Amino acid sequence: MPHTKSQEKRDRQAIANRARNRAIRSELKTRSRQVEEAAGGGDREAAEQALRIAQKRIDQAVAKGVLKKNTAARRKARLAHLVSSS
């Protein structure tokens, strides 16, 4: 139970932030899965297009503070390697 008005506000903000962060993380997983499926299916053009979208979403997650910069770089590199090796 919060004791101050400022703590009540922080609690409300934390709930909103958690919901937003979960939605962003969920989309990142979806985009990564789409890249993996396209690369696995052998459709290089679809895989490259999915990769571009996934990279953009990862960069947006970094800008929002959902992911750290090095984590984003690692994820993008792994996806790019997957596409280039398919």
Backbone as ProteinMPNN parsed JSONL, in Angstrom:
{"seq_chain_A": "MPHTKSQEKRDRQAIANRARNRAIRSELKTRSRQVEEAAGGGDREAAEQALRIAQKRIDQAVAKGVLKKNTAARRKARLAHLVSSS", "coords_chain_A": {"N_chain_A": [[0.848, -1.176, 0.0], [0.743, 2.105, -0.997], [2.231, 4.975, 0.527], [2.364, 7.603, -0.117], [1.287, 10.231, -2.385], [2.945, 10.437, -4.593], [4.068, 7.93, -4.762], [1.82, 6.432, -5.353], [1.328, 7.341, -7.933], [3.664, 6.478, -9.232], [3.262, 3.737, -9.043], [1.032, 3.438, -10.726], [2.203, 4.23, -13.145], [4.119, 2.257, -13.437], [2.591, 0.002, -13.949], [1.479, 0.659, -16.444], [3.828, 0.944, -17.958], [4.858, -1.644, -17.807], [2.953, -3.093, -19.218], [3.265, -1.96, -21.772], [5.954, -2.622, -22.318], [5.818, -5.413, -22.315], [4.22, -5.838, -24.55], [5.88, -4.89, -26.575], [8.074, -6.641, -26.347], [6.791, -9.02, -26.992], [6.114, -8.548, -29.654], [8.667, -8.431, -30.744], [9.502, -11.078, -30.472], [7.686, -12.298, -32.199], [8.397, -11.118, -34.677], [11.023, -12.042, -34.92], [10.573, -14.782, -35.093], [9.208, -14.851, -37.52], [11.253, -14.179, -39.289], [12.945, -16.388, -38.942], [11.271, -18.469, -39.838], [10.879, -17.729, -42.521], [13.499, -17.825, -43.469], [14.064, -20.492, -43.039], [12.258, -21.639, -44.762], [13.346, -21.187, -47.194], [12.81, -19.023, -48.787], [14.351, -16.432, -49.866], [13.989, -13.682, -50.433], [11.671, -13.013, -48.97], [12.653, -13.565, -46.451], [14.657, -11.63, -46.19], [13.133, -9.302, -46.258], [11.56, -9.661, -43.967], [13.617, -9.615, -42.15], [14.505, -6.94, -42.31], [12.292, -5.612, -41.222], [12.254, -6.727, -38.656], [14.725, -5.836, -37.665], [14.281, -3.103, -37.58], [12.245, -2.958, -35.646], [13.636, -3.936, -33.435], [15.538, -1.928, -33.084], [13.806, 0.152, -32.418], [12.889, -0.791, -29.986], [15.183, -0.544, -28.458], [15.408, 2.23, -28.42], [13.194, 2.837, -26.87], [13.995, 1.821, -24.486], [13.544, -0.783, -23.812], [15.162, -2.872, -24.574], [18.676, -3.489, -24.143], [21.513, -1.923, -25.719], [23.634, -3.631, -26.63], [22.436, -6.118, -26.48], [20.484, -5.853, -28.422], [22.117, -5.548, -30.685], [23.316, -8.056, -30.763], [21.098, -9.738, -31.207], [20.214, -8.805, -33.715], [22.443, -9.405, -35.271], [22.503, -12.202, -35.139], [20.106, -12.858, -36.42], [20.618, -11.781, -38.952], [22.761, -13.367, -39.752], [21.506, -15.817, -39.902], [19.757, -15.379, -42.059], [21.577, -14.818, -44.102], [22.926, -17.202, -44.317], [21.069, -18.912, -45.278]], "CA_chain_A": [[0.0, 0.0, 0.0], [1.579, 3.301, -1.062], [2.018, 5.932, 1.612], [2.359, 8.968, -0.641], [0.691, 10.414, -3.704], [3.952, 10.191, -5.629], [4.216, 6.484, -4.91], [0.634, 5.965, -6.067], [1.543, 7.64, -9.352], [4.709, 5.568, -9.723], [2.635, 2.422, -9.205], [0.23, 3.487, -11.95], [3.126, 4.283, -14.277], [4.779, 0.951, -13.562], [1.639, -0.907, -14.594], [1.406, 1.041, -17.86], [5.115, 0.63, -18.582], [4.987, -3.092, -17.913], [2.093, -3.523, -20.324], [3.898, -1.546, -23.026], [7.174, -3.406, -22.522], [5.428, -6.783, -22.671], [3.737, -5.817, -25.933], [7.048, -4.723, -27.441], [8.829, -7.899, -26.325], [6.01, -10.007, -27.715], [6.266, -8.277, -31.086], [10.031, -8.81, -31.123], [9.521, -12.532, -30.635], [6.938, -12.604, -33.412], [9.2, -10.718, -35.831], [12.161, -12.962, -35.014], [10.051, -16.052, -35.567], [8.903, -14.7, -38.935], [12.534, -14.242, -40.01], [13.406, -17.777, -38.891], [10.418, -19.287, -40.702], [11.147, -17.381, -43.919], [14.835, -18.334, -43.801], [13.955, -21.95, -43.069], [11.467, -22.02, -45.92], [14.145, -21.013, -48.398], [12.409, -17.837, -49.538], [15.348, -15.44, -49.459], [13.432, -12.328, -50.491], [10.773, -12.852, -47.816], [13.496, -13.552, -45.258], [15.325, -10.318, -46.111], [12.119, -8.313, -45.91], [11.236, -9.886, -42.559], [14.786, -9.174, -41.38], [14.484, -5.471, -42.237], [11.251, -5.215, -40.272], [12.692, -7.136, -37.321], [15.805, -4.94, -37.236], [13.669, -1.815, -37.248], [11.541, -3.103, -34.366], [14.651, -4.081, -32.388], [16.076, -0.584, -32.855], [12.786, 0.921, -31.707], [12.865, -1.277, -28.603], [16.327, 0.077, -27.785], [15.073, 3.637, -28.209], [12.217, 2.902, -25.784], [14.603, 1.328, -23.263], [13.092, -2.141, -23.525], [16.359, -3.699, -24.751], [19.961, -2.803, -24.106], [22.116, -1.764, -27.041], [24.4, -4.81, -27.028], [21.473, -7.201, -26.68], [19.886, -5.608, -29.732], [23.132, -5.828, -31.701], [23.476, -9.511, -30.821], [19.909, -10.324, -31.842], [20.213, -8.45, -35.136], [23.521, -10.15, -35.926], [22.097, -13.605, -35.257], [19.087, -12.956, -37.454], [21.268, -11.51, -40.234], [23.551, -14.551, -40.085], [20.535, -16.847, -40.277], [19.262, -15.07, -43.394], [22.661, -14.91, -45.087], [23.348, -18.603, -44.47], [19.983, -19.722, -45.845]], "C_chain_A": [[0.897, 1.244, 0.0], [1.204, 4.289, 0.049], [1.918, 7.359, 1.102], [1.702, 9.006, -2.017], [1.694, 10.091, -4.81], [4.164, 8.691, -5.836], [3.009, 5.876, -5.615], [0.801, 6.176, -7.567], [2.588, 6.703, -9.942], [4.144, 4.163, -9.939], [1.783, 2.36, -10.464], [1.129, 3.469, -13.182], [3.784, 2.929, -14.505], [3.863, -0.053, -14.255], [1.56, -0.616, -16.09], [2.69, 0.673, -18.59], [5.281, -0.868, -18.776], [4.151, -3.622, -19.072], [2.723, -3.165, -21.663], [5.124, -2.394, -23.327], [6.847, -4.844, -22.921], [4.948, -6.849, -24.114], [4.91, -5.707, -26.904], [7.852, -6.011, -27.497], [8.097, -8.989, -27.106], [6.154, -9.804, -29.221], [7.662, -8.664, -31.565], [10.133, -10.32, -31.34], [8.812, -12.943, -31.917], [7.765, -12.294, -34.647], [10.395, -11.646, -36.015], [11.713, -14.312, -35.55], [9.732, -15.987, -37.057], [10.171, -14.769, -39.783], [13.015, -15.691, -40.067], [12.589, -18.671, -39.819], [10.69, -19.006, -42.176], [12.504, -17.915, -44.357], [14.804, -19.854, -43.905], [13.196, -22.449, -44.275], [12.2, -21.841, -47.235], [13.762, -19.814, -49.236], [13.291, -16.669, -49.102], [14.78, -14.021, -49.442], [12.514, -12.05, -49.295], [11.584, -12.781, -46.519], [14.182, -12.197, -45.094], [14.335, -9.22, -45.732], [11.738, -8.439, -44.433], [12.381, -9.418, -41.666], [14.797, -7.658, -41.235], [13.458, -4.991, -41.215], [11.681, -5.54, -38.848], [13.78, -6.202, -36.802], [15.245, -3.583, -36.83], [12.986, -1.887, -35.883], [12.531, -3.244, -33.2], [15.242, -2.718, -32.062], [15.08, 0.294, -32.103], [12.705, 0.498, -30.24], [14.025, -0.693, -27.811], [16.014, 1.531, -27.467], [14.086, 3.811, -27.052], [12.792, 2.415, -24.455], [14.171, -0.072, -22.891], [14.266, -3.112, -23.615], [17.598, -2.844, -24.576], [20.6, -2.844, -25.492], [22.857, -3.01, -27.501], [23.498, -6.023, -27.253], [20.834, -7.069, -28.056], [20.862, -5.952, -30.844], [23.314, -7.334, -31.869], [22.293, -10.168, -31.534], [19.883, -10.039, -33.339], [21.283, -9.239, -35.884], [23.136, -11.608, -36.126], [21.05, -13.786, -36.351], [19.705, -12.751, -38.838], [22.083, -12.723, -40.685], [22.629, -15.683, -40.545], [20.038, -16.637, -41.708], [20.371, -15.279, -44.446], [23.107, -16.36, -45.31], [22.262, -19.479, -45.09], [20.0, -19.704, -47.364]], "O_chain_A": [[1.72, 1.414, 0.9], [0.045, 4.415, 0.443], [1.437, 8.238, 1.818], [1.575, 7.995, -2.708], [1.325, 9.534, -5.844], [4.41, 8.241, -6.955], [3.147, 4.923, -6.381], [0.463, 5.306, -8.37], [2.405, 6.189, -11.046], [4.504, 3.484, -10.901], [1.8, 1.363, -11.186], [0.842, 2.768, -14.153], [3.98, 2.512, -15.647], [4.322, -0.865, -15.058], [1.574, -1.536, -16.908], [2.651, 0.155, -19.706], [5.793, -1.309, -19.806], [4.593, -4.497, -19.817], [2.716, -3.977, -22.589], [5.314, -2.835, -24.461], [7.526, -5.424, -23.768], [5.238, -7.813, -24.822], [4.921, -6.367, -27.943], [8.271, -6.433, -28.575], [8.725, -9.786, -27.802], [6.299, -10.767, -29.974], [7.818, -9.171, -32.676], [10.777, -10.776, -32.284], [9.276, -13.827, -32.637], [7.835, -13.109, -35.567], [10.74, -11.997, -37.143], [12.402, -14.917, -36.37], [9.958, -16.956, -37.782], [10.164, -15.349, -40.869], [13.442, -16.165, -41.12], [13.144, -19.528, -40.507], [10.728, -19.929, -42.99], [12.652, -18.401, -45.478], [15.456, -20.431, -44.775], [13.449, -23.55, -44.763], [11.728, -22.294, -48.278], [14.339, -19.605, -50.303], [13.015, -16.004, -48.103], [15.067, -13.248, -48.528], [12.579, -10.981, -48.688], [11.243, -12.03, -45.605], [14.275, -11.678, -43.982], [14.67, -8.313, -44.97], [11.61, -7.434, -43.734], [12.159, -8.895, -40.574], [15.069, -7.144, -40.15], [13.726, -4.074, -40.439], [11.497, -4.731, -37.939], [13.764, -5.819, -35.633], [15.689, -2.988, -35.848], [13.133, -0.982, -35.061], [12.286, -2.73, -32.109], [15.427, -2.387, -30.891], [15.471, 1.089, -31.248], [12.479, 1.328, -29.359], [13.878, -0.381, -26.629], [16.317, 2.011, -26.375], [14.135, 4.812, -26.336], [12.158, 2.573, -23.412], [14.406, -0.511, -21.765], [14.358, -4.058, -22.834], [17.581, -1.639, -24.824], [20.268, -3.69, -26.322], [22.72, -3.409, -28.658], [23.771, -6.855, -28.119], [20.664, -8.059, -28.768], [20.484, -6.575, -31.836], [23.451, -7.827, -32.989], [22.479, -11.054, -32.368], [19.57, -10.921, -34.139], [21.053, -9.691, -37.006], [23.418, -12.184, -37.176], [21.101, -14.749, -37.116], [19.361, -13.458, -39.785], [22.091, -13.063, -41.868], [22.956, -16.416, -41.479], [19.912, -17.592, -42.475], [20.136, -15.834, -45.519], [23.612, -16.695, -46.381], [22.501, -20.649, -45.393], [19.155, -20.334, -47.999]]}, "name": "protein", "num_of_chains": 1, "seq": "MPHTKSQEKRDRQAIANRARNRAIRSELKTRSRQVEEAAGGGDREAAEQALRIAQKRIDQAVAKGVLKKNTAARRKARLAHLVSSS"}
